Amino acid sequence: MSCACGHHHPRHDQGGEGAPIALARPMIALSGRLICSDTAQMMTALSHLPEHVGLSRAEPGCLRFDIWQDDDPMIWHLSELFTDADAFAAHQARTGASEWGRQSIDIGRDFDKHEIRPVIRPEQPSDADAIDAMLRVAFDGDDEARLVAELRRQGDLSLSLVAEAAGAIIGHLGLSPLAGDAEALALAPLAVAPGARGLGIGGALVHESLNRAGEVPVVVLGDPAYYSRFGFVPAELDSPYAGPHLQVHGNIASGSTIRYAEAFSTL
């Protein structure tokens, strides 16, 4: 089955198991079908859906917007995810005033709208492509996606956590082993899908990673104003990344040598 953007899409699962992320307001997921009654309605869908998909994905509160045609050409399936009820209401208002909204008013709709709270869970093999795509968008480039893929290939992705909502990967955090004078882990990268930023998802990923690391120190290269809230402190370590942005959570003796996994040399 192909979606309105011209690509093949499987139907998304509507949920996941893992550590729940507390949000101020739940996300909104919509799934269901568009059902055309005749060829004229089918042609309306074919003509107007591509623009509708593009405009919907560009909305600031839209986290996923997939529409794909069934083997029955009169039916389209959809899977949508929005940051909260306000974002969904804004989408509905824009849609109603759009060319697609005006032209498709008679097309049948069979939708299921429900609240979603994202969860954090370990990466599964089937997540690799979605993680890669999210990292490329989050960092507006390929470096972090290539880093995670290479860490995974070399067996150095000690912990790979994803934030998932209604089957969509909206956040990722990786831990990899550090060589040197003491056992430790490197936190990199940390990423949240652009539309999901500011909701606390990145912080929830950091907290979960530290819980899973236990007594093992975790080293990060990042903004001290952000990471200090999780208990990271400046690290005086012998590292290629030594400086004010190198921080540690846990105990590593000052002056200890740390060396990152080989995959970091590709950055």
C-alpha positions in Angstrom: 0.0 0.0 0.0 1.2 3.5 -0.8 0.5 6.7 1.0 -0.3 10.1 -0.4 3.4 11.0 -0.3 4.2 8.2 -2.7 5.9 5.8 -0.3 4.9 2.4 1.2 3.8 2.5 4.8 2.8 -0.3 7.2 -0.1 0.3 9.6 1.3 1.7 12.8 0.7 0.1 16.2 -1.4 2.3 18.5 0.8 2.3 21.6 3.8 0.7 23.3 5.0 -0.7 26.5 7.7 1.1 28.6 8.2 3.7 31.2 5.5 6.4 30.8 6.5 10.0 30.3 4.5 12.5 32.4 3.2 15.2 30.2 1.3 18.3 31.2 -1.3 17.4 28.5 -1.7 14.1 26.6 -0.9 13.8 22.9 -3.7 13.1 20.5 -3.6 10.2 18.0 -6.1 9.7 15.2 -6.4 6.6 13.1 -9.0 5.3 10.7 -10.1 5.4 7.1 -11.2 7.7 4.3 -13.9 5.8 2.3 -14.7 7.0 -1.3 -18.1 6.1 -2.7 -17.3 6.5 -6.3 -14.5 7.2 -8.8 -15.0 11.0 -8.6 -14.3 10.9 -4.9 -11.3 8.7 -5.5 -9.9 11.2 -8.0 -10.5 14.1 -5.5 -8.4 12.2 -3.0 -5.6 11.5 -5.5 -5.6 15.1 -6.5 -5.7 16.9 -3.1 -4.2 14.5 -0.6 -0.5 15.1 -1.4 -0.8 18.8 -0.7 -2.9 18.1 2.4 -0.2 15.8 3.8 2.5 18.3 3.2 0.7 21.1 4.8 -0.3 18.9 7.8 3.3 17.7 8.4 4.4 21.3 8.4 2.1 22.3 11.3 4.1 22.9 14.4 2.1 20.5 16.6 2.0 17.6 14.1 4.3 14.7 15.0 3.2 12.3 12.4 0.8 12.4 9.4 0.7 9.3 7.2 -2.0 8.5 4.7 -1.8 5.4 2.4 -4.1 3.8 -0.1 -5.5 0.4 0.5 -5.5 -2.5 -2.0 -9.0 -1.3 -2.5 -8.4 2.0 -4.3 -11.5 3.5 -2.7 -10.1 3.4 0.8 -7.2 5.3 2.4 -5.8 4.6 5.8 -4.5 7.3 8.1 -2.3 7.5 11.2 -1.8 10.9 12.8 -0.2 12.2 16.0 -0.4 15.7 17.5 1.3 17.2 20.6 -1.9 18.0 22.4 -5.6 18.8 21.9 -4.8 22.4 20.9 -2.5 21.3 18.1 -5.2 18.8 16.9 -7.9 21.6 17.0 -5.6 23.9 15.0 -5.1 21.1 12.4 -8.9 20.6 12.1 -9.4 24.3 11.7 -6.8 24.6 8.9 -8.1 21.5 7.2 -11.7 22.7 7.2 -10.6 25.9 5.5 -8.3 24.2 3.0 -9.0 23.1 -0.6 -8.9 19.5 0.6 -11.4 20.2 3.3 -13.8 21.9 0.9 -13.5 19.3 -1.9 -13.6 16.2 0.4 -16.6 17.0 2.5 -18.6 14.1 1.1 -15.9 11.5 1.4 -16.7 9.0 4.2 -14.7 9.1 7.3 -14.2 6.3 9.9 -11.9 7.7 12.6 -10.8 6.8 16.1 -9.4 9.7 18.1 -7.7 8.9 21.4 -5.3 10.3 24.0 -1.7 9.1 24.0 1.0 9.3 26.6 4.5 8.5 25.3 6.7 5.8 26.8 10.4 5.2 27.0 11.7 1.7 26.1 14.8 0.0 24.8 15.4 0.1 21.0 14.0 -2.9 19.1 15.6 -4.1 15.8 12.6 -2.8 13.9 13.3 0.7 15.2 16.6 1.3 13.4 15.2 3.0 10.3 12.8 5.2 12.3 15.6 6.2 14.7 17.9 7.0 11.7 15.2 9.2 10.1 14.4 11.0 13.4 18.0 11.8 14.1 18.6 13.2 10.6 15.6 15.6 11.1 16.5 16.5 14.7 20.1 17.4 13.8 19.4 18.6 10.3 22.2 16.4 9.0 23.6 12.9 8.9 26.4 12.8 11.5 24.4 11.6 14.6 22.5 9.1 12.5 25.8 7.7 11.2 27.2 7.6 14.7 24.4 5.6 16.1 24.4 3.2 13.1 28.1 2.7 13.5 27.9 2.2 17.3 25.2 -0.4 16.7 27.2 -2.1 14.0 30.3 -2.4 16.2 28.4 -3.6 19.2 29.1 -0.4 21.2 25.6 0.8 21.6 25.4 -0.2 25.3 21.9 1.3 25.8 19.6 2.7 23.1 16.4 4.2 24.4 13.5 5.5 22.4 10.6 7.7 23.3 7.6 6.3 21.4 4.0 7.6 21.0 1.4 5.7 19.0 4.1 3.8 17.1 6.1 7.0 16.3 9.7 7.4 17.5 9.9 11.0 18.9 13.1 10.8 20.9 16.3 8.8 21.3 19.2 8.5 23.6 22.4 6.4 23.3 25.0 5.3 25.8 28.3 3.8 24.7 31.3 2.4 26.6 34.2 4.6 27.5 37.7 3.0 27.7 40.4 4.3 30.1 41.1 4.4 33.8 37.6 3.6 35.0 34.4 2.0 33.8 32.1 4.7 32.4 29.5 5.4 29.7 29.2 8.2 27.2 25.8 9.8 26.7 25.5 10.7 23.0 23.4 11.5 21.2 20.3 12.8 22.8 17.6 13.8 20.3 13.9 14.8 20.4 11.9 15.2 17.2 11.5 19.0 16.5 7.7 19.0 17.0 8.0 17.3 20.4 10.5 19.6 22.0 9.7 21.5 25.1 7.5 18.7 26.5 10.0 17.1 28.8 10.8 14.1 26.6 14.6 14.8 26.5 14.7 15.1 30.3 12.7 11.9 30.7 15.2 10.1 28.5 18.2 11.4 30.5 16.6 10.3 33.8 15.8 6.8 32.5 19.3 6.4 31.1 20.9 7.3 34.5 18.5 5.0 36.3 19.6 2.2 34.0 23.3 3.1 34.2 23.1 2.6 38.0 26.5 3.1 39.7 28.4 3.4 36.4 29.5 7.0 35.8 28.0 8.7 32.7 29.9 11.4 30.8 28.3 13.9 28.5 29.5 16.7 26.3 26.8 19.3 26.3 25.3 22.5 27.8 26.0 22.7 31.5 22.9 24.7 32.1 20.8 21.8 30.8 22.7 18.8 32.1 23.4 20.2 35.6 19.7 19.8 36.4 20.2 16.0 36.3 23.2 16.0 38.6 26.0 16.4 36.0 29.1 18.4 37.2 32.2 19.6 35.3 34.6 16.8 34.6 38.4 17.3 34.8 39.3 14.4 32.6 41.9 13.5 30.0 39.7 13.4 27.0 39.7 14.7 23.4 36.7 16.7 24.4 38.1 18.2 27.6 36.7 21.6 28.4 33.8 23.4 30.1 31.2 21.3 28.3 32.5 18.0 29.4 30.5 16.8 32.4 30.0 13.6 34.5 27.3 12.0 36.5 28.9 9.8 39.1 32.4 9.4 40.5 35.5 9.5 38.2 38.8 10.5 39.7 40.0 13.9 38.4 42.6 13.5 35.7 41.4 10.0 34.7 41.8 9.1 31.0 38.7 8.3 29.0 38.5 7.3 25.3 35.3 7.1 23.3 34.2 4.2 21.1 35.8 4.0 17.7 32.6 5.2 16.0 33.1 8.7 17.4 36.3 9.0 15.2 34.0 9.3 12.2 32.5 12.6 13.4 
